[in-house]
Amino acid sequence: MLGVLIAQLDQPDVAAGVLTTLDPRIAGQLERRAAAASMTVADFAAGAVREFVEHADDDLWFQLLTIVRKSDDPSLTAVQTILTWVVAER
């Protein structure tokens, strides 16, 4: 299921749907980061999630899996968590 959501995340309606599930501050930060990169929010979000999938270290994957296993909607929770991490000060 996560793969399906990731594959569709660059579609504006899918990305908009995910953004509505995020804390408004996080969604706003994603919109600002996308604008600063001269990208649509959908392209920015899809790229950020794909970057995580391809390059995250074992520690981040473990953290993500710990969060996701407690969720009623693991795919959405995974994407929400990744996008939150993208804009968080780490």
N, C-alpha and C positions, 0 to 999 in steps of 0.2 A: 504494500500500500504506500509506503514512503516513496518508493521509486516512482509510482504513478503521480503522486502529488508534486514531486520534484520535477518530473517531466512536463507537468502542466503549469508550473509556477510562472513561467514567462508569459503566460496568457493573461492579459490585463484583468479579466473578470475573476480569474482564480487568485491572482495576487491581491486584488482589491478585497476579495472575500477573506483572505488570510489576514490582511491588515486590519479589517474590522474586528478581528478577534484579539488583537494585541492591545496592550495598554496604549491609550492615545499618545502619550509622550514618546513611546517607542516607535509607533507608526509615524509620528511627526519627524522623528530623527531619521528614520529610514527615507522618508520623502525628501528631507533636506540633503542627505548623503547622496541620494540618486540625482537630485538636481545639480549638486556640486560636481558630480561625475558626468553631467550631461547625458544621463540615462533615464529611461522610464523606470518607475518604481518596480514594475514587473521584471524588467531585465536586471535591475540591480539586485532585487531579492533572489531571483533565480541564480544569478551569478554567485552571490554570497553563499547560498546554500550548497551549490555545486562545489565551490571552493572548499567549504568545510568538509564535504563528503570525500573529496579527493586528497585533502592535506591535513586533516585533524590528527593529532597524536592520540595515542591510546588513552591517555588521561581524560581528554575531552570526550572521547567516545564512551568511556566508562561513565562519566558524569551524565552524558546524554541518555544512555541506556538506563541509568538509575532513575532518572526523571520520567522517561517514557514508559517504563514498565508499570508505573502507578496510574497511568492515564486511561481514560475511557476511549480516547481517540489518539492513539500513539503517533500516527503520521502527522496530524496537525500539531500535536504537542512538540514533536521533534522540530518541525519547521519554526514554530513560535520560539522555541528555545534558541535555536541557531540564530534567528534574526535578532533576538534580544541580545545575544552575545556579540553580534556584529556591531551593534551601536553602543555596547557597554564599555565603560572605561575599564580596561583590564591591566 
